[in-house]
Amino acid sequence: MKKDTRLDARQIRILEGYFERYYDSEMMDVIAKSHRMSRKTLWSWKETDPGKQLHNKYLLEEESTTKKA
């Protein structure tokens, strides 16, 4: 998948869930399997530019949530 490929709403929703579950110590292959996809597919979505932007957004939100607590 090209780095500048756009992600559809389903892919975005899955990636958002992936980041949350991954940082809760769940393995990528288990997360991918729960969505009936391969780890390689999930990884390729994560490595796109929109996927990286989602990841950065998730990290910033987590950081701000942690500071409030």
mmCIF file as Biopython writes it, N, C-alpha, C and O atoms, coordinates in Angstrom:
data_model
#
loop_
_atom_site.group_PDB
_atom_site.id
_atom_site.type_symbol
_atom_site.label_atom_id
_atom_site.label_alt_id
_atom_site.label_comp_id
_atom_site.label_asym_id
_atom_site.label_entity_id
_atom_site.label_seq_id
_atom_site.pdbx_PDB_ins_code
_atom_site.Cartn_x
_atom_site.Cartn_y
_atom_site.Cartn_z
_atom_site.occupancy
_atom_site.B_iso_or_equiv
_atom_site.auth_seq_id
_atom_site.auth_asym_id
_atom_site.pdbx_PDB_model_num
ATOM 1   N N  . MET A ? 1  ? 0.855   -1.175  0.000  1.0 0.0 1  A 1 
ATOM 2   C CA . MET A ? 1  ? 0.000   0.000   0.000  1.0 0.0 1  A 1 
ATOM 3   C C  . MET A ? 1  ? 0.899   1.235   0.000  1.0 0.0 1  A 1 
ATOM 4   O O  . MET A ? 1  ? 1.870   1.307   0.753  1.0 0.0 1  A 1 
ATOM 5   N N  . LYS A ? 2  ? 0.571   2.188   -0.836 1.0 0.0 2  A 1 
ATOM 6   C CA . LYS A ? 2  ? 1.363   3.411   -0.920 1.0 0.0 2  A 1 
ATOM 7   C C  . LYS A ? 2  ? 1.216   4.233   0.360  1.0 0.0 2  A 1 
ATOM 8   O O  . LYS A ? 2  ? 0.171   4.212   1.011  1.0 0.0 2  A 1 
ATOM 9   N N  . LYS A ? 3  ? 2.264   4.945   0.700  1.0 0.0 3  A 1 
ATOM 10  C CA . LYS A ? 3  ? 2.251   5.749   1.930  1.0 0.0 3  A 1 
ATOM 11  C C  . LYS A ? 3  ? 1.191   6.839   1.910  1.0 0.0 3  A 1 
ATOM 12  O O  . LYS A ? 3  ? 0.661   7.204   2.960  1.0 0.0 3  A 1 
ATOM 13  N N  . ASP A ? 4  ? 0.872   7.370   0.718  1.0 0.0 4  A 1 
ATOM 14  C CA . ASP A ? 4  ? -0.096  8.468   0.648  1.0 0.0 4  A 1 
ATOM 15  C C  . ASP A ? 4  ? -1.523  7.983   0.355  1.0 0.0 4  A 1 
ATOM 16  O O  . ASP A ? 4  ? -2.397  8.787   0.032  1.0 0.0 4  A 1 
ATOM 17  N N  . THR A ? 5  ? -1.753  6.679   0.468  1.0 0.0 5  A 1 
ATOM 18  C CA . THR A ? 5  ? -3.079  6.115   0.244  1.0 0.0 5  A 1 
ATOM 19  C C  . THR A ? 5  ? -4.053  6.623   1.302  1.0 0.0 5  A 1 
ATOM 20  O O  . THR A ? 5  ? -3.719  6.702   2.484  1.0 0.0 5  A 1 
ATOM 21  N N  . ARG A ? 6  ? -5.248  6.964   0.865  1.0 0.0 6  A 1 
ATOM 22  C CA . ARG A ? 6  ? -6.284  7.386   1.812  1.0 0.0 6  A 1 
ATOM 23  C C  . ARG A ? 6  ? -6.908  6.161   2.466  1.0 0.0 6  A 1 
ATOM 24  O O  . ARG A ? 6  ? -7.022  5.101   1.851  1.0 0.0 6  A 1 
ATOM 25  N N  . LEU A ? 7  ? -7.304  6.322   3.703  1.0 0.0 7  A 1 
ATOM 26  C CA . LEU A ? 7  ? -7.984  5.254   4.423  1.0 0.0 7  A 1 
ATOM 27  C C  . LEU A ? 7  ? -9.474  5.560   4.472  1.0 0.0 7  A 1 
ATOM 28  O O  . LEU A ? 7  ? -9.872  6.712   4.640  1.0 0.0 7  A 1 
ATOM 29  N N  . ASP A ? 8  ? -10.298 4.520   4.325  1.0 0.0 8  A 1 
ATOM 30  C CA . ASP A ? 8  ? -11.739 4.736   4.419  1.0 0.0 8  A 1 
ATOM 31  C C  . ASP A ? 8  ? -12.170 4.714   5.892  1.0 0.0 8  A 1 
ATOM 32  O O  . ASP A ? 8  ? -11.357 4.460   6.781  1.0 0.0 8  A 1 
ATOM 33  N N  . ALA A ? 9  ? -13.435 4.979   6.132  1.0 0.0 9  A 1 
ATOM 34  C CA . ALA A ? 9  ? -13.944 5.100   7.510  1.0 0.0 9  A 1 
ATOM 35  C C  . ALA A ? 9  ? -13.734 3.812   8.306  1.0 0.0 9  A 1 
ATOM 36  O O  . ALA A ? 9  ? -13.407 3.863   9.492  1.0 0.0 9  A 1 
ATOM 37  N N  . ARG A ? 10 ? -13.918 2.663   7.665  1.0 0.0 10 A 1 
ATOM 38  C CA . ARG A ? 10 ? -13.738 1.380   8.355  1.0 0.0 10 A 1 
ATOM 39  C C  . ARG A ? 10 ? -12.274 1.188   8.763  1.0 0.0 10 A 1 
ATOM 40  O O  . ARG A ? 10 ? -11.987 0.772   9.885  1.0 0.0 10 A 1 
ATOM 41  N N  . GLN A ? 11 ? -11.365 1.492   7.856  1.0 0.0 11 A 1 
ATOM 42  C CA . GLN A ? 11 ? -9.944  1.349   8.152  1.0 0.0 11 A 1 
ATOM 43  C C  . GLN A ? 11 ? -9.529  2.273   9.294  1.0 0.0 11 A 1 
ATOM 44  O O  . GLN A ? 11 ? -8.760  1.876   10.170 1.0 0.0 11 A 1 
ATOM 45  N N  . ILE A ? 12 ? -10.030 3.489   9.286  1.0 0.0 12 A 1 
ATOM 46  C CA . ILE A ? 12 ? -9.725  4.451   10.347 1.0 0.0 12 A 1 
ATOM 47  C C  . ILE A ? 12 ? -10.241 3.943   11.684 1.0 0.0 12 A 1 
ATOM 48  O O  . ILE A ? 12 ? -9.529  3.998   12.687 1.0 0.0 12 A 1 
ATOM 49  N N  . ARG A ? 13 ? -11.464 3.454   11.707 1.0 0.0 13 A 1 
ATOM 50  C CA . ARG A ? 13 ? -12.063 2.932   12.940 1.0 0.0 13 A 1 
ATOM 51  C C  . ARG A ? 13 ? -11.241 1.751   13.489 1.0 0.0 13 A 1 
ATOM 52  O O  . ARG A ? 13 ? -10.999 1.658   14.692 1.0 0.0 13 A 1 
ATOM 53  N N  . ILE A ? 14 ? -10.823 0.864   12.594 1.0 0.0 14 A 1 
ATOM 54  C CA . ILE A ? 14 ? -10.014 -0.289  13.011 1.0 0.0 14 A 1 
ATOM 55  C C  . ILE A ? 14 ? -8.664  0.175   13.558 1.0 0.0 14 A 1 
ATOM 56  O O  . ILE A ? 14 ? -8.205  -0.329  14.582 1.0 0.0 14 A 1 
ATOM 57  N N  . LEU A ? 15 ? -8.034  1.123   12.888 1.0 0.0 15 A 1 
ATOM 58  C CA . LEU A ? 15 ? -6.740  1.626   13.366 1.0 0.0 15 A 1 
ATOM 59  C C  . LEU A ? 15 ? -6.864  2.325   14.715 1.0 0.0 15 A 1 
ATOM 60  O O  . LEU A ? 15 ? -6.007  2.151   15.581 1.0 0.0 15 A 1 
ATOM 61  N N  . GLU A ? 16 ? -7.911  3.105   14.900 1.0 0.0 16 A 1 
ATOM 62  C CA . GLU A ? 16 ? -8.112  3.767   16.194 1.0 0.0 16 A 1 
ATOM 63  C C  . GLU A ? 16 ? -8.243  2.734   17.304 1.0 0.0 16 A 1 
ATOM 64  O O  . GLU A ? 16 ? -7.672  2.890   18.384 1.0 0.0 16 A 1 
ATOM 65  N N  . GLY A ? 17 ? -8.999  1.681   17.029 1.0 0.0 17 A 1 
ATOM 66  C CA . GLY A ? 17 ? -9.123  0.593   18.005 1.0 0.0 17 A 1 
ATOM 67  C C  . GLY A ? 17 ? -7.815  -0.148  18.204 1.0 0.0 17 A 1 
ATOM 68  O O  . GLY A ? 17 ? -7.490  -0.572  19.313 1.0 0.0 17 A 1 
ATOM 69  N N  . TYR A ? 18 ? -7.072  -0.301  17.124 1.0 0.0 18 A 1 
ATOM 70  C CA . TYR A ? 18 ? -5.783  -0.981  17.208 1.0 0.0 18 A 1 
ATOM 71  C C  . TYR A ? 18 ? -4.836  -0.248  18.151 1.0 0.0 18 A 1 
ATOM 72  O O  . TYR A ? 18 ? -4.210  -0.868  19.011 1.0 0.0 18 A 1 
ATOM 73  N N  . PHE A ? 19 ? -4.729  1.074   17.991 1.0 0.0 19 A 1 
ATOM 74  C CA . PHE A ? 19 ? -3.805  1.824   18.842 1.0 0.0 19 A 1 
ATOM 75  C C  . PHE A ? 19 ? -4.179  1.675   20.314 1.0 0.0 19 A 1 
ATOM 76  O O  . PHE A ? 19 ? -3.310  1.482   21.164 1.0 0.0 19 A 1 
ATOM 77  N N  . GLU A ? 20 ? -5.452  1.765   20.605 1.0 0.0 20 A 1 
ATOM 78  C CA . GLU A ? 20 ? -5.908  1.627   21.992 1.0 0.0 20 A 1 
ATOM 79  C C  . GLU A ? 20 ? -5.582  0.244   22.545 1.0 0.0 20 A 1 
ATOM 80  O O  . GLU A ? 20 ? -5.041  0.117   23.643 1.0 0.0 20 A 1 
ATOM 81  N N  . ARG A ? 21 ? -5.911  -0.780  21.782 1.0 0.0 21 A 1 
ATOM 82  C CA . ARG A ? 21 ? -5.666  -2.153  22.235 1.0 0.0 21 A 1 
ATOM 83  C C  . ARG A ? 21 ? -4.173  -2.464  22.311 1.0 0.0 21 A 1 
ATOM 84  O O  . ARG A ? 21 ? -3.726  -3.154  23.227 1.0 0.0 21 A 1 
ATOM 85  N N  . TYR A ? 22 ? -3.405  -1.955  21.351 1.0 0.0 22 A 1 
ATOM 86  C CA . TYR A ? 22 ? -1.969  -2.197  21.325 1.0 0.0 22 A 1 
ATOM 87  C C  . TYR A ? 22 ? -1.301  -1.610  22.563 1.0 0.0 22 A 1 
ATOM 88  O O  . TYR A ? 22 ? -0.447  -2.257  23.169 1.0 0.0 22 A 1 
ATOM 89  N N  . TYR A ? 23 ? -1.677  -0.405  22.940 1.0 0.0 23 A 1 
ATOM 90  C CA . TYR A ? 23 ? -1.086  0.223   24.120 1.0 0.0 23 A 1 
ATOM 91  C C  . TYR A ? 23 ? -1.640  -0.348  25.419 1.0 0.0 23 A 1 
ATOM 92  O O  . TYR A ? 23 ? -1.155  -0.023  26.503 1.0 0.0 23 A 1 
ATOM 93  N N  . ASP A ? 24 ? -2.652  -1.194  25.308 1.0 0.0 24 A 1 
ATOM 94  C CA . ASP A ? 24 ? -3.125  -1.966  26.459 1.0 0.0 24 A 1 
ATOM 95  C C  . ASP A ? 24 ? -2.467  -3.345  26.467 1.0 0.0 24 A 1 
ATOM 96  O O  . ASP A ? 24 ? -2.930  -4.256  27.153 1.0 0.0 24 A 1 
ATOM 97  N N  . SER A ? 25 ? -1.378  -3.494  25.697 1.0 0.0 25 A 1 
ATOM 98  C CA . SER A ? 25 ? -0.523  -4.687  25.648 1.0 0.0 25 A 1 
ATOM 99  C C  . SER A ? 25 ? -1.107  -5.859  24.863 1.0 0.0 25 A 1 
ATOM 100 O O  . SER A ? 25 ? -0.719  -7.004  25.097 1.0 0.0 25 A 1 
ATOM 101 N N  . GLU A ? 26 ? -2.019  -5.601  23.948 1.0 0.0 26 A 1 
ATOM 102 C CA . GLU A ? 26 ? -2.536  -6.676  23.111 1.0 0.0 26 A 1 
ATOM 103 C C  . GLU A ? 26 ? -1.664  -6.782  21.852 1.0 0.0 26 A 1 
ATOM 104 O O  . GLU A ? 26 ? -1.243  -5.768  21.296 1.0 0.0 26 A 1 
ATOM 105 N N  . MET A ? 27 ? -1.403  -7.988  21.420 1.0 0.0 27 A 1 
ATOM 106 C CA . MET A ? 27 ? -0.517  -8.213  20.276 1.0 0.0 27 A 1 
ATOM 107 C C  . MET A ? 27 ? -1.213  -7.897  18.955 1.0 0.0 27 A 1 
ATOM 108 O O  . MET A ? 27 ? -2.418  -8.099  18.805 1.0 0.0 27 A 1 
ATOM 109 N N  . MET A ? 28 ? -0.428  -7.396  18.000 1.0 0.0 28 A 1 
ATOM 110 C CA . MET A ? 28 ? -0.969  -6.996  16.707 1.0 0.0 28 A 1 
ATOM 111 C C  . MET A ? 28 ? -1.668  -8.149  15.993 1.0 0.0 28 A 1 
ATOM 112 O O  . MET A ? 28 ? -2.729  -7.945  15.404 1.0 0.0 28 A 1 
ATOM 113 N N  . ASP A ? 29 ? -1.107  -9.347  16.031 1.0 0.0 29 A 1 
ATOM 114 C CA . ASP A ? 29 ? -1.723  -10.458 15.320 1.0 0.0 29 A 1 
ATOM 115 C C  . ASP A ? 29 ? -3.082  -10.832 15.916 1.0 0.0 29 A 1 
ATOM 116 O O  . ASP A ? 29 ? -3.984  -11.240 15.184 1.0 0.0 29 A 1 
ATOM 117 N N  . VAL A ? 30 ? -3.234  -10.698 17.227 1.0 0.0 30 A 1 
ATOM 118 C CA . VAL A ? 30 ? -4.520  -10.972 17.887 1.0 0.0 30 A 1 
ATOM 119 C C  . VAL A ? 30 ? -5.552  -9.917  17.473 1.0 0.0 30 A 1 
ATOM 120 O O  . VAL A ? 30 ? -6.706  -10.243 17.195 1.0 0.0 30 A 1 
ATOM 121 N N  . ILE A ? 31 ? -5.130  -8.670  17.437 1.0 0.0 31 A 1 
ATOM 122 C CA . ILE A ? 31 ? -6.025  -7.578  17.037 1.0 0.0 31 A 1 
ATOM 123 C C  . ILE A ? 31 ? -6.455  -7.761  15.582 1.0 0.0 31 A 1 
ATOM 124 O O  . ILE A ? 31 ? -7.636  -7.637  15.260 1.0 0.0 31 A 1 
ATOM 125 N N  . ALA A ? 32 ? -5.503  -8.053  14.716 1.0 0.0 32 A 1 
ATOM 126 C CA . ALA A ? 32 ? -5.811  -8.258  13.295 1.0 0.0 32 A 1 
ATOM 127 C C  . ALA A ? 32 ? -6.777  -9.423  13.117 1.0 0.0 32 A 1 
ATOM 128 O O  . ALA A ? 32 ? -7.742  -9.329  12.358 1.0 0.0 32 A 1 
ATOM 129 N N  . LYS A ? 33 ? -6.515  -10.504 13.813 1.0 0.0 33 A 1 
ATOM 130 C CA . LYS A ? 33 ? -7.370  -11.688 13.704 1.0 0.0 33 A 1 
ATOM 131 C C  . LYS A ? 33 ? -8.797  -11.375 14.151 1.0 0.0 33 A 1 
ATOM 132 O O  . LYS A ? 33 ? -9.748  -11.915 13.585 1.0 0.0 33 A 1 
ATOM 133 N N  . SER A ? 34 ? -8.962  -10.517 15.152 1.0 0.0 34 A 1 
ATOM 134 C CA . SER A ? 34 ? -10.301 -10.170 15.630 1.0 0.0 34 A 1 
ATOM 135 C C  . SER A ? 34 ? -11.092 -9.390  14.580 1.0 0.0 34 A 1 
ATOM 136 O O  . SER A ? 34 ? -12.320 -9.326  14.639 1.0 0.0 34 A 1 
ATOM 137 N N  . HIS A ? 35 ? -10.379 -8.798  13.620 1.0 0.0 35 A 1 
ATOM 138 C CA . HIS A ? 35 ? -11.023 -8.070  12.518 1.0 0.0 35 A 1 
ATOM 139 C C  . HIS A ? 35 ? -11.008 -8.897  11.227 1.0 0.0 35 A 1 
ATOM 140 O O  . HIS A ? 35 ? -11.338 -8.402  10.150 1.0 0.0 35 A 1 
ATOM 141 N N  . ARG A ? 36 ? -10.619 -10.159 11.364 1.0 0.0 36 A 1 
ATOM 142 C CA . ARG A ? 36 ? -10.560 -11.098 10.233 1.0 0.0 36 A 1 
ATOM 143 C C  . ARG A ? 36 ? -9.657  -10.581 9.113  1.0 0.0 36 A 1 
ATOM 144 O O  . ARG A ? 36 ? -10.027 -10.575 7.939  1.0 0.0 36 A 1 
ATOM 145 N N  . MET A ? 37 ? -8.482  -10.157 9.510  1.0 0.0 37 A 1 
ATOM 146 C CA . MET A ? 37 ? -7.486  -9.695  8.541  1.0 0.0 37 A 1 
ATOM 147 C C  . MET A ? 37 ? -6.115  -10.176 8.988  1.0 0.0 37 A 1 
ATOM 148 O O  . MET A ? 37 ? -5.942  -10.667 10.104 1.0 0.0 37 A 1 
ATOM 149 N N  . SER A ? 38 ? -5.153  -10.026 8.103  1.0 0.0 38 A 1 
ATOM 150 C CA . SER A ? 38 ? -3.793  -10.423 8.447  1.0 0.0 38 A 1 
ATOM 151 C C  . SER A ? 38 ? -3.087  -9.286  9.184  1.0 0.0 38 A 1 
ATOM 152 O O  . SER A ? 38 ? -3.462  -8.118  9.078  1.0 0.0 38 A 1 
ATOM 153 N N  . ARG A ? 39 ? -2.076  -9.660  9.918  1.0 0.0 39 A 1 
ATOM 154 C CA . ARG A ? 39 ? -1.245  -8.669  10.596 1.0 0.0 39 A 1 
ATOM 155 C C  . ARG A ? 39 ? -0.577  -7.760  9.572  1.0 0.0 39 A 1 
ATOM 156 O O  . ARG A ? 39 ? -0.387  -6.568  9.814  1.0 0.0 39 A 1 
ATOM 157 N N  . LYS A ? 40 ? -0.224  -8.332  8.431  1.0 0.0 40 A 1 
ATOM 158 C CA . LYS A ? 40 ? 0.437   -7.570  7.372  1.0 0.0 40 A 1 
ATOM 159 C C  . LYS A ? 40 ? -0.473  -6.452  6.844  1.0 0.0 40 A 1 
ATOM 160 O O  . LYS A ? 40 ? 0.002   -5.351  6.566  1.0 0.0 40 A 1 
ATOM 161 N N  . THR A ? 41 ? -1.763  -6.726  6.707  1.0 0.0 41 A 1 
ATOM 162 C CA . THR A ? 41 ? -2.715  -5.709  6.245  1.0 0.0 41 A 1 
ATOM 163 C C  . THR A ? 41 ? -2.817  -4.592  7.268  1.0 0.0 41 A 1 
ATOM 164 O O  . THR A ? 41 ? -2.756  -3.415  6.913  1.0 0.0 41 A 1 
ATOM 165 N N  . LEU A ? 42 ? -2.970  -4.952  8.529  1.0 0.0 42 A 1 
ATOM 166 C CA . LEU A ? 42 ? -3.064  -3.945  9.586  1.0 0.0 42 A 1 
ATOM 167 C C  . LEU A ? 42 ? -1.795  -3.104  9.630  1.0 0.0 42 A 1 
ATOM 168 O O  . LEU A ? 42 ? -1.853  -1.883  9.773  1.0 0.0 42 A 1 
ATOM 169 N N  . TRP A ? 43 ? -0.662  -3.760  9.508  1.0 0.0 43 A 1 
ATOM 170 C CA . TRP A ? 43 ? 0.631   -3.058  9.511  1.0 0.0 43 A 1 
ATOM 171 C C  . TRP A ? 43 ? 0.720   -2.084  8.338  1.0 0.0 43 A 1 
ATOM 172 O O  . TRP A ? 43 ? 1.180   -0.954  8.502  1.0 0.0 43 A 1 
ATOM 173 N N  . SER A ? 44 ? 0.283   -2.519  7.154  1.0 0.0 44 A 1 
ATOM 174 C CA . SER A ? 44 ? 0.385   -1.642  5.978  1.0 0.0 44 A 1 
ATOM 175 C C  . SER A ? 44 ? -0.520  -0.423  6.133  1.0 0.0 44 A 1 
ATOM 176 O O  . SER A ? 44 ? -0.148  0.667   5.697  1.0 0.0 44 A 1 
ATOM 177 N N  . TRP A ? 45 ? -1.688  -0.573  6.738  1.0 0.0 45 A 1 
ATOM 178 C CA . TRP A ? 45 ? -2.551  0.580   7.003  1.0 0.0 45 A 1 
ATOM 179 C C  . TRP A ? 45 ? -1.870  1.531   7.984  1.0 0.0 45 A 1 
ATOM 180 O O  . TRP A ? 45 ? -1.891  2.748   7.802  1.0 0.0 45 A 1 
ATOM 181 N N  . LYS A ? 46 ? -1.276  0.968   9.008  1.0 0.0 46 A 1 
ATOM 182 C CA . LYS A ? 46 ? -0.615  1.766   10.045 1.0 0.0 46 A 1 
ATOM 183 C C  . LYS A ? 46 ? 0.551   2.572   9.476  1.0 0.0 46 A 1 
ATOM 184 O O  . LYS A ? 46 ? 0.851   3.664   9.958  1.0 0.0 46 A 1 
ATOM 185 N N  . GLU A ? 47 ? 1.195   2.037   8.466  1.0 0.0 47 A 1 
ATOM 186 C CA . GLU A ? 47 ? 2.376   2.679   7.885  1.0 0.0 47 A 1 
ATOM 187 C C  . GLU A ? 47 ? 2.053   3.724   6.813  1.0 0.0 47 A 1 
ATOM 188 O O  . GLU A ? 47 ? 2.967   4.368   6.298  1.0 0.0 47 A 1 
ATOM 189 N N  . THR A ? 48 ? 0.782   3.907   6.469  1.0 0.0 48 A 1 
ATOM 190 C CA . THR A ? 48 ? 0.426   4.964   5.524  1.0 0.0 48 A 1 
ATOM 191 C C  . THR A ? 48 ? 0.552   6.315   6.228  1.0 0.0 48 A 1 
ATOM 192 O O  . THR A ? 48 ? 0.596   6.376   7.457  1.0 0.0 48 A 1 
ATOM 193 N N  . ASP A ? 49 ? 0.609   7.394   5.450  1.0 0.0 49 A 1 
ATOM 194 C CA . ASP A ? 49 ? 0.663   8.726   6.054  1.0 0.0 49 A 1 
ATOM 195 C C  . ASP A ? 49 ? -0.564  8.995   6.935  1.0 0.0 49 A 1 
ATOM 196 O O  . ASP A ? 49 ? -0.406  9.488   8.052  1.0 0.0 49 A 1 
ATOM 197 N N  . PRO A ? 50 ? -1.789  8.683   6.464  1.0 0.0 50 A 1 
ATOM 198 C CA . PRO A ? 50 ? -2.949  8.887   7.345  1.0 0.0 50 A 1 
ATOM 199 C C  . PRO A ? 50 ? -2.883  8.023   8.607  1.0 0.0 50 A 1 
ATOM 200 O O  . PRO A ? 50 ? -3.316  8.451   9.677  1.0 0.0 50 A 1 
ATOM 201 N N  . GLY A ? 51 ? -2.343  6.813   8.483  1.0 0.0 51 A 1 
ATOM 202 C CA . GLY A ? 51 ? -2.194  5.932   9.641  1.0 0.0 51 A 1 
ATOM 203 C C  . GLY A ? 51 ? -1.231  6.514   10.665 1.0 0.0 51 A 1 
ATOM 204 O O  . GLY A ? 51 ? -1.477  6.445   11.869 1.0 0.0 51 A 1 
ATOM 205 N N  . LYS A ? 52 ? -0.146  7.082   10.187 1.0 0.0 52 A 1 
ATOM 206 C CA . LYS A ? 52 ? 0.828   7.715   11.083 1.0 0.0 52 A 1 
ATOM 207 C C  . LYS A ? 52 ? 0.238   8.957   11.747 1.0 0.0 52 A 1 
ATOM 208 O O  . LYS A ? 52 ? 0.512   9.236   12.914 1.0 0.0 52 A 1 
ATOM 209 N N  . GLN A ? 53 ? -0.572  9.697   10.997 1.0 0.0 53 A 1 
ATOM 210 C CA . GLN A ? 53 ? -1.240  10.861  11.575 1.0 0.0 53 A 1 
ATOM 211 C C  . GLN A ? 53 ? -2.216  10.441  12.672 1.0 0.0 53 A 1 
ATOM 212 O O  . GLN A ? 53 ? -2.292  11.085  13.718 1.0 0.0 53 A 1 
ATOM 213 N N  . LEU A ? 54 ? -2.959  9.367   12.435 1.0 0.0 54 A 1 
ATOM 214 C CA . LEU A ? 54 ? -3.870  8.846   13.464 1.0 0.0 54 A 1 
ATOM 215 C C  . LEU A ? 54 ? -3.101  8.426   14.709 1.0 0.0 54 A 1 
ATOM 216 O O  . LEU A ? 54 ? -3.535  8.675   15.834 1.0 0.0 54 A 1 
ATOM 217 N N  . HIS A ? 55 ? -1.952  7.786   14.495 1.0 0.0 55 A 1 
ATOM 218 C CA . HIS A ? 55 ? -1.136  7.339   15.619 1.0 0.0 55 A 1 
ATOM 219 C C  . HIS A ? 55 ? -0.644  8.532   16.442 1.0 0.0 55 A 1 
ATOM 220 O O  . HIS A ? 55 ? -0.706  8.520   17.672 1.0 0.0 55 A 1 
ATOM 221 N N  . ASN A ? 56 ? -0.155  9.561   15.747 1.0 0.0 56 A 1 
ATOM 222 C CA . ASN A ? 56 ? 0.301   10.761  16.455 1.0 0.0 56 A 1 
ATOM 223 C C  . ASN A ? 56 ? -0.843  11.428  17.214 1.0 0.0 56 A 1 
ATOM 224 O O  . ASN A ? 56 ? -0.658  11.889  18.340 1.0 0.0 56 A 1 
ATOM 225 N N  . LYS A ? 57 ? -2.019  11.478  16.602 1.0 0.0 57 A 1 
ATOM 226 C CA . LYS A ? 57 ? -3.199  12.045  17.259 1.0 0.0 57 A 1 
ATOM 227 C C  . LYS A ? 57 ? -3.546  11.246  18.515 1.0 0.0 57 A 1 
ATOM 228 O O  . LYS A ? 57 ? -3.855  11.823  19.558 1.0 0.0 57 A 1 
ATOM 229 N N  . TYR A ? 58 ? -3.494  9.921   18.411 1.0 0.0 58 A 1 
ATOM 230 C CA . TYR A ? 58 ? -3.773  9.063   19.560 1.0 0.0 58 A 1 
ATOM 231 C C  . TYR A ? 58 ? -2.782  9.336   20.688 1.0 0.0 58 A 1 
ATOM 232 O O  . TYR A ? 58 ? -3.176  9.461   21.848 1.0 0.0 58 A 1 
ATOM 233 N N  . LEU A ? 59 ? -1.505  9.429   20.352 1.0 0.0 59 A 1 
ATOM 234 C CA . LEU A ? 59 ? -0.486  9.664   21.373 1.0 0.0 59 A 1 
ATOM 235 C C  . LEU A ? 59 ? -0.675  11.016  22.057 1.0 0.0 59 A 1 
ATOM 236 O O  . LEU A ? 59 ? -0.510  11.129  23.272 1.0 0.0 59 A 1 
ATOM 237 N N  . LEU A ? 60 ? -1.021  12.042  21.277 1.0 0.0 60 A 1 
ATOM 238 C CA . LEU A ? 60 ? -1.259  13.371  21.868 1.0 0.0 60 A 1 
ATOM 239 C C  . LEU A ? 60 ? -2.470  13.349  22.802 1.0 0.0 60 A 1 
ATOM 240 O O  . LEU A ? 60 ? -2.446  13.961  23.870 1.0 0.0 60 A 1 
ATOM 241 N N  . GLU A ? 61 ? -3.530  12.642  22.396 1.0 0.0 61 A 1 
ATOM 242 C CA . GLU A ? 61 ? -4.718  12.549  23.246 1.0 0.0 61 A 1 
ATOM 243 C C  . GLU A ? 61 ? -4.412  11.790  24.537 1.0 0.0 61 A 1 
ATOM 244 O O  . GLU A ? 61 ? -4.881  12.161  25.613 1.0 0.0 61 A 1 
ATOM 245 N N  . GLU A ? 62 ? -3.630  10.738  24.415 1.0 0.0 62 A 1 
ATOM 246 C CA . GLU A ? 62 ? -3.254  9.969   25.608 1.0 0.0 62 A 1 
ATOM 247 C C  . GLU A ? 62 ? -2.396  10.809  26.544 1.0 0.0 62 A 1 
ATOM 248 O O  . GLU A ? 62 ? -2.556  10.762  27.764 1.0 0.0 62 A 1 
ATOM 249 N N  . GLU A ? 63 ? -1.491  11.569  25.962 1.0 0.0 63 A 1 
ATOM 250 C CA . GLU A ? 63 ? -0.615  12.429  26.770 1.0 0.0 63 A 1 
ATOM 251 C C  . GLU A ? 63 ? -1.415  13.477  27.518 1.0 0.0 63 A 1 
ATOM 252 O O  . GLU A ? 63 ? -1.154  13.728  28.695 1.0 0.0 63 A 1 
ATOM 253 N N  . SER A ? 64 ? -2.388  14.095  26.854 1.0 0.0 64 A 1 
ATOM 254 C CA . SER A ? 64 ? -3.198  15.118  27.517 1.0 0.0 64 A 1 
ATOM 255 C C  . SER A ? 64 ? -4.098  14.497  28.574 1.0 0.0 64 A 1 
ATOM 256 O O  . SER A ? 64 ? -4.352  15.123  29.603 1.0 0.0 64 A 1 
ATOM 257 N N  . THR A ? 65 ? -4.584  13.285  28.346 1.0 0.0 65 A 1 
ATOM 258 C CA . THR A ? 65 ? -5.417  12.591  29.330 1.0 0.0 65 A 1 
ATOM 259 C C  . THR A ? 65 ? -4.592  12.238  30.575 1.0 0.0 65 A 1 
ATOM 260 O O  . THR A ? 65 ? -5.068  12.351  31.704 1.0 0.0 65 A 1 
ATOM 261 N N  . THR A ? 66 ? -3.342  11.807  30.342 1.0 0.0 66 A 1 
ATOM 262 C CA . THR A ? 66 ? -2.455  11.429  31.445 1.0 0.0 66 A 1 
ATOM 263 C C  . THR A ? 66 ? -2.097  12.648  32.301 1.0 0.0 66 A 1 
ATOM 264 O O  . THR A ? 66 ? -2.011  12.544  33.525 1.0 0.0 66 A 1 
ATOM 265 N N  . LYS A ? 67 ? -1.893  13.784  31.671 1.0 0.0 67 A 1 
ATOM 266 C CA . LYS A ? 67 ? -1.536  14.992  32.420 1.0 0.0 67 A 1 
ATOM 267 C C  . LYS A ? 67 ? -2.685  15.489  33.296 1.0 0.0 67 A 1 
ATOM 268 O O  . LYS A ? 67 ? -2.452  16.074  34.354 1.0 0.0 67 A 1 
ATOM 269 N N  . LYS A ? 68 ? -3.928  15.256  32.857 1.0 0.0 68 A 1 
ATOM 270 C CA . LYS A ? 68 ? -5.092  15.698  33.630 1.0 0.0 68 A 1 
ATOM 271 C C  . LYS A ? 68 ? -5.297  14.848  34.870 1.0 0.0 68 A 1 
ATOM 272 O O  . LYS A ? 68 ? -5.868  15.311  35.857 1.0 0.0 68 A 1 
ATOM 273 N N  . ALA A ? 69 ? -4.837  13.612  34.823 1.0 0.0 69 A 1 
ATOM 274 C CA . ALA A ? 69 ? -5.074  12.688  35.944 1.0 0.0 69 A 1 
ATOM 275 C C  . ALA A ? 69 ? -4.172  12.919  37.116 1.0 0.0 69 A 1 
ATOM 276 O O  . ALA A ? 69 ? -4.269  12.211  38.119 1.0 0.0 69 A 1 
#
